[in-house]
Amino acid sequence: MFNIAATRQFSRTITLIDGSSFTATFKVIPDDEIRTHALDTPESETAFVSAVVTGVTGVTGEEGEKLPYTPDLLAQMCGFTDIRLGFLKAYREGRAEVRTGN
């Protein structure tokens, strides 16, 4: 049974250009909410990522310690173009799979 009010989410592994990777968990938002995000500046991309990412795992600090997900960690990660674009690509691809029922 499908419950329309249920929070829908999915996870994707994001691999960066240097071969490192982490996993992000996203919530699926409605099309009309997606259309409110311009996605034409780093700031608007970061705002969108902040709206859809609910967690990240597999991120470590400089000394190799595991970093817990926080909004500050997400903002720090979004300060790098490759990571921010990785989030956007993962959301787009994952959402397409969710739409088709895969």
Accessible surface in RSA format (square Angstrom, percent):
REM  Atomic radii and reference values for relative SASA: ProtOr
REM  Chains: A
REM  Algorithm: Lee & Richards
REM  Probe-radius: 1.40
REM  Slices: 20
REM RES _ NUM      All-atoms   Total-Side   Main-Chain    Non-polar    All polar
REM                ABS   REL    ABS   REL    ABS   REL    ABS   REL    ABS   REL
RES MET A   1   240.73 124.7 146.76  97.1  93.97 223.7 124.03 105.5 116.70 154.6
RES PHE A   2   129.17  64.6 101.87  63.1  27.30  71.0 105.31  63.8  23.86  68.3
RES ASN A   3    89.79  61.9  81.05  78.3   8.74  21.0  26.31  63.3  63.48  61.4
RES ILE A   4   147.43  83.9 130.00  96.8  17.43  42.0 130.00  93.6  17.43  47.3
RES ALA A   5    90.07  82.8  54.63  84.3  35.44  80.6  65.14  91.7  24.93  66.0
RES ALA A   6    50.63  46.6  33.82  52.2  16.81  38.3  43.36  61.1   7.27  19.3
RES THR A   7   110.09  78.3  77.65  78.7  32.43  77.3  48.22  64.8  61.86  93.5
RES ARG A   8    89.31  37.5  82.37  42.0   6.94  16.5  29.55  40.4  59.76  36.2
RES GLN A   9   108.45  60.6  80.03  58.5  28.43  67.7  15.70  33.4  92.75  70.3
RES PHE A  10    27.93  14.0  18.06  11.2   9.86  25.7  27.93  16.9   0.00   0.0
RES SER A  11    64.86  54.8  39.59  52.8  25.27  58.2  23.53  50.1  41.33  57.9
RES ARG A  12    56.00  23.5  51.00  26.0   5.01  11.9  14.65  20.0  41.36  25.1
RES THR A  13    90.18  64.1  62.38  63.2  27.81  66.3  38.21  51.3  51.98  78.6
RES ILE A  14     7.84   4.5   4.10   3.1   3.75   9.0   7.84   5.6   0.00   0.0
RES THR A  15    93.40  66.4  63.96  64.8  29.44  70.2  44.94  60.4  48.46  73.3
RES LEU A  16    28.87  16.1  20.90  15.0   7.97  20.0  24.04  16.9   4.83  13.0
RES ILE A  17   167.69  95.4 132.00  98.3  35.69  86.0 139.86 100.7  27.83  75.5
RES ASP A  18   112.67  78.9  72.12  71.8  40.55  95.9  46.60 109.7  66.07  65.9
RES GLY A  19    53.49  66.0   0.00   N/A  53.49  66.0  29.99  82.3  23.50  52.6
RES SER A  20    55.89  47.2  44.53  59.4  11.36  26.2  49.40 105.2   6.49   9.1
RES SER A  21    55.88  47.2  34.49  46.0  21.39  49.3   3.05   6.5  52.83  74.0
RES PHE A  22    12.18   6.1   7.61   4.7   4.57  11.9  12.18   7.4   0.00   0.0
RES THR A  23    44.31  31.5  43.06  43.7   1.24   3.0  22.64  30.4  21.67  32.8
RES ALA A  24     0.00   0.0   0.00   0.0   0.00   0.0   0.00   0.0   0.00   0.0
RES THR A  25    35.38  25.2  35.34  35.8   0.04   0.1  15.26  20.5  20.12  30.4
RES PHE A  26     0.35   0.2   0.35   0.2   0.00   0.0   0.35   0.2   0.00   0.0
RES LYS A  27    75.41  36.8  75.41  46.3   0.00   0.0  20.34  18.3  55.07  58.7
RES VAL A  28    27.65  18.2   9.89   9.0  17.76  42.8   9.89   8.6  17.76  48.2
RES ILE A  29     6.11   3.5   5.30   4.0   0.81   1.9   5.78   4.2   0.33   0.9
RES PRO A  30    80.96  59.0  68.96  62.9  12.00  43.6  80.33  66.3   0.64   3.9
RES ASP A  31    52.35  36.7  47.55  47.3   4.80  11.3  17.71  41.7  34.63  34.5
RES ASP A  32    90.60  63.5  84.15  83.8   6.44  15.2  32.80  77.2  57.79  57.6
RES GLU A  33    67.45  38.7  63.72  48.2   3.74   8.9  25.73  49.8  41.72  34.1
RES ILE A  34    37.66  21.4  36.56  27.2   1.10   2.6  36.56  26.3   1.10   3.0
RES ARG A  35   175.86  73.8 144.32  73.6  31.54  75.1  76.18 104.1  99.68  60.4
RES THR A  36   105.90  75.3  68.24  69.2  37.66  89.8  70.06  94.1  35.84  54.2
RES HIS A  37    40.53  22.1  28.34  19.7  12.19  31.2  20.96  21.6  19.57  22.8
RES ALA A  38    72.22  66.4  37.47  57.8  34.75  79.0  49.53  69.8  22.69  60.1
RES LEU A  39    65.17  36.3  47.06  33.7  18.11  45.5  47.06  33.0  18.11  48.7
RES ASP A  40   107.56  75.3  74.05  73.7  33.51  79.2  38.22  90.0  69.34  69.2
RES THR A  41    57.82  41.1  54.96  55.7   2.87   6.8  52.93  71.1   4.90   7.4
RES PRO A  42    71.25  51.9  71.01  64.7   0.24   0.9  71.25  58.8   0.00   0.0
RES GLU A  43   127.57  73.2 118.94  90.0   8.63  20.5  70.25 135.9  57.31  46.8
RES SER A  44    23.62  20.0  17.52  23.4   6.09  14.0  23.20  49.4   0.42   0.6
RES GLU A  45    26.01  14.9  26.01  19.7   0.00   0.0   0.22   0.4  25.79  21.1
RES THR A  46    35.79  25.5  35.79  36.3   0.00   0.0  29.37  39.5   6.42   9.7
RES ALA A  47    52.91  48.7  41.15  63.5  11.77  26.8  48.59  68.4   4.32  11.4
RES PHE A  48     5.66   2.8   5.66   3.5   0.00   0.0   5.66   3.4   0.00   0.0
RES VAL A  49     0.91   0.6   0.91   0.8   0.00   0.0   0.91   0.8   0.00   0.0
RES SER A  50    60.71  51.3  40.66  54.3  20.04  46.2  28.22  60.1  32.49  45.5
RES ALA A  51    30.15  27.7  16.01  24.7  14.13  32.1  27.20  38.3   2.95   7.8
RES VAL A  52     1.02   0.7   1.02   0.9   0.00   0.0   1.02   0.9   0.00   0.0
RES VAL A  53     7.30   4.8   0.12   0.1   7.17  17.3   0.12   0.1   7.17  19.5
RES THR A  54    62.85  44.7  37.82  38.3  25.03  59.7  39.64  53.2  23.21  35.1
RES GLY A  55    13.24  16.3   0.00   N/A  13.24  16.3  13.24  36.3   0.00   0.0
RES VAL A  56     6.64   4.4   0.05   0.0   6.58  15.9   0.96   0.8   5.68  15.4
RES THR A  57    91.24  64.9  87.47  88.7   3.76   9.0  77.67 104.3  13.56  20.5
RES GLY A  58    58.86  72.6   0.00   N/A  58.86  72.6  34.35  94.3  24.51  54.9
RES VAL A  59    22.70  14.9  18.31  16.6   4.39  10.6  21.68  18.8   1.02   2.8
RES THR A  60    77.70  55.3  55.71  56.5  21.99  52.4  27.30  36.7  50.40  76.2
RES GLY A  61    16.38  20.2   0.00   N/A  16.38  20.2   9.81  26.9   6.57  14.7
RES GLU A  62   185.84 106.7 142.17 107.6  43.67 104.0  64.23 124.2 121.61  99.3
RES GLU A  63   165.07  94.8 127.77  96.7  37.30  88.8  50.69  98.0 114.38  93.4
RES GLY A  64    51.03  62.9   0.00   N/A  51.03  62.9  29.15  80.0  21.88  49.0
RES GLU A  65    87.96  50.5  78.04  59.0   9.92  23.6  61.16 118.3  26.80  21.9
RES LYS A  66   180.61  88.1 160.47  98.5  20.14  47.9 103.57  93.2  77.04  82.1
RES LEU A  67    57.18  31.8  49.26  35.2   7.92  19.9  49.64  34.9   7.54  20.3
RES PRO A  68   101.56  74.0  87.36  79.6  14.19  51.6  98.81  81.6   2.74  17.0
RES TYR A  69    69.85  32.6  47.03  26.8  22.83  59.4  38.01  28.6  31.85  39.3
RES THR A  70    54.52  38.8  53.46  54.2   1.06   2.5  48.65  65.3   5.87   8.9
RES PRO A  71   104.47  76.1  98.80  90.1   5.67  20.6 100.04  82.6   4.43  27.6
RES ASP A  72   117.85  82.5 112.19 111.7   5.65  13.4  31.36  73.8  86.49  86.3
RES LEU A  73    16.09   9.0  12.88   9.2   3.21   8.1  15.32  10.8   0.76   2.1
RES LEU A  74     4.05   2.3   4.05   2.9   0.00   0.0   4.05   2.8   0.00   0.0
RES ALA A  75    57.01  52.4  46.73  72.1  10.29  23.4  47.28  66.6   9.74  25.8
RES GLN A  76   123.03  68.8 110.46  80.7  12.57  29.9  38.38  81.7  84.65  64.2
RES MET A  77    13.49   7.0  12.22   8.1   1.27   3.0  13.49  11.5   0.00   0.0
RES CYS A  78     1.91   1.4   0.41   0.5   1.50   3.5   0.74   1.9   1.17   1.3
RES GLY A  79    63.30  78.1   0.00   N/A  63.30  78.1  32.39  88.9  30.91  69.2
RES PHE A  80   116.96  58.5 114.13  70.7   2.83   7.4 116.96  70.9   0.00   0.0
RES THR A  81    77.72  55.3  72.37  73.4   5.35  12.7  44.37  59.6  33.35  50.4
RES ASP A  82    65.99  46.2  54.40  54.1  11.59  27.4  35.04  82.5  30.94  30.9
RES ILE A  83    24.34  13.9  24.34  18.1   0.00   0.0  24.34  17.5   0.00   0.0
RES ARG A  84    15.06   6.3  15.06   7.7   0.00   0.0   0.00   0.0  15.06   9.1
RES LEU A  85    84.90  47.3  82.10  58.7   2.80   7.0  82.43  57.9   2.47   6.7
RES GLY A  86    14.46  17.8   0.00   N/A  14.46  17.8  12.54  34.4   1.92   4.3
RES PHE A  87     0.62   0.3   0.25   0.2   0.37   1.0   0.33   0.2   0.29   0.8
RES LEU A  88    21.93  12.2  18.74  13.4   3.19   8.0  19.19  13.5   2.74   7.4
RES LYS A  89   111.34  54.3 110.95  68.1   0.40   0.9  53.80  48.4  57.55  61.3
RES ALA A  90     6.51   6.0   4.38   6.8   2.13   4.8   6.24   8.8   0.27   0.7
RES TYR A  91     8.10   3.8   8.10   4.6   0.00   0.0   8.10   6.1   0.00   0.0
RES ARG A  92   150.15  63.0 143.94  73.4   6.21  14.8  74.23 101.4  75.93  46.0
RES GLU A  93    66.04  37.9  60.09  45.5   5.95  14.2  31.18  60.3  34.86  28.5
RES GLY A  94     1.73   2.1   0.00   N/A   1.73   2.1   1.28   3.5   0.45   1.0
RES ARG A  95    34.67  14.6  34.67  17.7   0.00   0.0   6.17   8.4  28.50  17.3
RES ALA A  96    52.61  48.4  48.16  74.3   4.44  10.1  51.38  72.4   1.22   3.2
RES GLU A  97    75.11  43.1  74.06  56.0   1.05   2.5  21.35  41.3  53.76  43.9
RES VAL A  98    36.66  24.1  25.26  22.9  11.40  27.5  28.12  24.4   8.54  23.2
RES ARG A  99   149.81  62.9 114.15  58.2  35.66  84.9  42.12  57.6 107.69  65.3
RES THR A 100   101.59  72.3  67.04  68.0  34.54  82.3  74.41  99.9  27.18  41.1
RES GLY A 101    66.29  81.7   0.00   N/A  66.29  81.7  33.17  91.0  33.12  74.2
RES ASN A 102   141.25  97.4  85.16  82.3  56.09 135.0  50.25 120.9  91.00  88.0
END  Absolute sums over single chains surface
CHAIN  1 A     6697.0       5138.5       1558.5       3846.8       2850.2
END  Absolute sums over all chains
TOTAL          6697.0       5138.5       1558.5       3846.8       2850.2
